[in-house]
């Protein structure tokens, strides 16, 4: 695994643990928003008329979301 992908994966999974307050039991196989989940979302940074946005990394909170993240990094997903 290339170092940059490893760093991204590590950062995202650490963020997942932060969001879940360290409770790995809350990291489930699926979540209700799996179909809409995207590893990166664009957020408006100011007034909507300016069109200014920035990419925000979204932590995976389920196995399905983690697989989506792995695929976005061109890595092998956990499930088939």
Contact map, one row per residue, 1 for C-alpha under 8 A:
11101100000000000000000000000000000000000000000000000000000000000000000000100000
11111100000000000000000000000000000000000000000000000000000000000000000000000000
11111110000000000000000000000000000000000000000000000000000000000000000000000000
01111111000000000000000000000000000000000000000000000000000000000000000000000000
11111111100000000000000000000000000000000000000000000000000000000000000010000000
11111111110000000000000000000000000000000000000000000000000000000000000000000000
00111111111000000000000000000000000000000000000000000000000000000000000000000000
00011111111100000000000000000000000000000000000000000000000000000000000000000000
00001111111110000000000000000000000000000000000000000000000000000000110000000000
00000111111111000000000000000000000000000000000000000000000000000000000000000000
00000011111111100000000000000000000000000000000000000000000000000000000000000000
00000001111111110000000000000000000000000000000000000000111100000000000000000000
00000000111111111000000000000000000000000000000000000000001100000000000000000000
00000000011111111100000000000000000000000000000000000000000000000000000000000000
00000000001111111110000000000000000000000000000000000000001000000000000000000000
00000000000111111111000000000000000000000000000000000000001110000000000000000000
00000000000011111111111100000000000000000000000000000000000000000000000000000000
00000000000001111111110000000000000000000000000000000000000000000000000000000000
00000000000000111111110000000000000000000000000000000000000000000000000000000000
00000000000000011111111101100000000000000000000000000000000010000000000000000000
00000000000000001111111000000000000000000000000000000000000000000000000000000000
00000000000000001111111100000000000000000000000000000000000000000000000000000000
00000000000000001001111111100000000000000000000000000000000000000000000000000000
00000000000000001001011111100000000000000000000000000000000000000000000000000000
00000000000000000000001111110000000000000000000000000000000000000000000000000000
00000000000000000001001111110000000000000000000000000000000010000000000000000000
00000000000000000001001111111000000000000000000000000000000011100000000000000000
00000000000000000000000011111110000000000000000000000000000011100000000000000000
00000000000000000000000000111110000000000000000000000000000001110000000000000000
00000000000000000000000000011111010000000000000000000000000001111000000000000000
00000000000000000000000000011111110000000000000000000000000011000000000000000000
00000000000000000000000000000111111000000000000000000000000000000000000000000000
00000000000000000000000000000011111110000000000000000000000000000000000000000000
00000000000000000000000000000111111110000000000000000000000001011000000000000000
00000000000000000000000000000001111110000000000000000000000000000000000000000000
00000000000000000000000000000000111111000000000000000000000000000000000000000000
00000000000000000000000000000000111111100000000000000000000000001000000000000000
00000000000000000000000000000000000111111000000000000000010000001001100000000000
00000000000000000000000000000000000011111000000000000000111100001001100100000000
00000000000000000000000000000000000001111100000000000011110000000000000000000000
00000000000000000000000000000000000001111110000000000011110000000000000000000000
00000000000000000000000000000000000000011111000000001111000000000000000000000000
00000000000000000000000000000000000000001111100000001111000000000000000000000000
00000000000000000000000000000000000000000111111100111100000000000000000000000000
00000000000000000000000000000000000000000011111000011100000000000000000000000000
00000000000000000000000000000000000000000001111101011000000000000000000000000000
00000000000000000000000000000000000000000001111111110000000000000000000000000000
00000000000000000000000000000000000000000001011111110000000000000000000000000000
00000000000000000000000000000000000000000000001111100000000000000000000000000000
00000000000000000000000000000000000000000000011111110000000000000000000000000000
00000000000000000000000000000000000000000001001111111000000000000000000000000000
00000000000000000000000000000000000000000001111101111100000000000000000000000000
00000000000000000000000000000000000000000111110000111110000000000000000000000000
00000000000000000000000000000000000000000111100000011111000000000000000000000000
00000000000000000000000000000000000000011110000000001111100000000000000000000000
00000000000000000000000000000000000000011110000000000111110000000000000000000000
00000000000100000000000000000000000000111000000000000011111000000000000000000000
00000000000100000000000000000000000001111000000000000001111100000000000000000000
00000000000110110000000000000000000000100000000000000000111110000000000000000000
00000000000110010000000000000000000000100000000000000000011111101100100000000000
00000000000000010001000001110010000000000000000000000000001111101100000000000000
00000000000000000000000000111110010000000000000000000000000111111100000000000000
00000000000000000000000000111100000000000000000000000000000111111110000000000100
00000000000000000000000000001100010000000000000000000000000001111111000000000000
00000000000000000000000000000100010011100000000000000000000111111111100000000000
00000000000000000000000000000000000000000000000000000000000111111111110000001000
00000000000000000000000000000000000000000000000000000000000000111111111000001110
00000000000000000000000000000000000001100000000000000000000000011111111100001000
00000000100000000000000000000000000001100000000000000000000100001111111110000000
00000000100000000000000000000000000000000000000000000000000000000111111111111000
00000000000000000000000000000000000000000000000000000000000000000011111111111000
00000000000000000000000000000000000000100000000000000000000000000001111111100000
00001000000000000000000000000000000000000000000000000000000000000000111111100000
00000000000000000000000000000000000000000000000000000000000000000000011111110000
10000000000000000000000000000000000000000000000000000000000000000000011111111000
00000000000000000000000000000000000000000000000000000000000000000000011001111100
00000000000000000000000000000000000000000000000000000000000000000111011000111111
00000000000000000000000000000000000000000000000000000000000000100010000000011111
00000000000000000000000000000000000000000000000000000000000000000010000000001111
00000000000000000000000000000000000000000000000000000000000000000000000000001111
